[in-house]
């Protein structure tokens, strides 16, 4: 799937702002595990995992 949307933070789209990567997983528990792992590896949080732009 390919989708376009305005940046989540409401600022202008630039390189790295307005980019979002999505992973399809089998459970909410897997989402939580990957989120915690990304933060533990130095990722930054711009919003907890959840539905974006009305997509499921």
N, C-alpha and C positions, 0 to 999 in steps of 0.2 A: 504494500500500500504506500502511496505517496500523498502527503498532506501539506498544506501551507496554512500558516496562522500567524497572527501578530505575536511578538515576543511576550512571554509570560509576565515579565516585569513592567510592561507598558512603555519601555524605552525604545528608541530606534533600533531597527535590526542592523547589526554589524557582524563582522566575523566573530563567531563564538556567542553572540547574543541573538537569540532567536533560533538557535540550533537545538534540537532535541533528538535523542536517540531512544528508541523504544525496543524493549525485549518482550517477547511473548513467552510467558511461563505458565505452569500448570496450577499454581495456587498462590494465595495471598501470603502464605508462609515463605514461599520462594522469593517473592517480591521483597519481603522484610529482610530475608537473609542476604540478598544481593545488595540492598540499600545499606545495610550495616557494614557489609564487606567493602563497598565503595568508599564509605566514610572512613573506615579503618585504614584503607590504603591511601588516604590523603585527599579524597574527593571533597568537594564543597557542596553544601546543601542550599538549594534555591527553592525549596519547597518539598515537603514530604511526598512519598509516593501516593498517587491517586489518579483518578480519572481526569483527563485534560480535555478541554474543548468539547465536552459532551460525548466523547468517544468511549466505548467500552472495550 
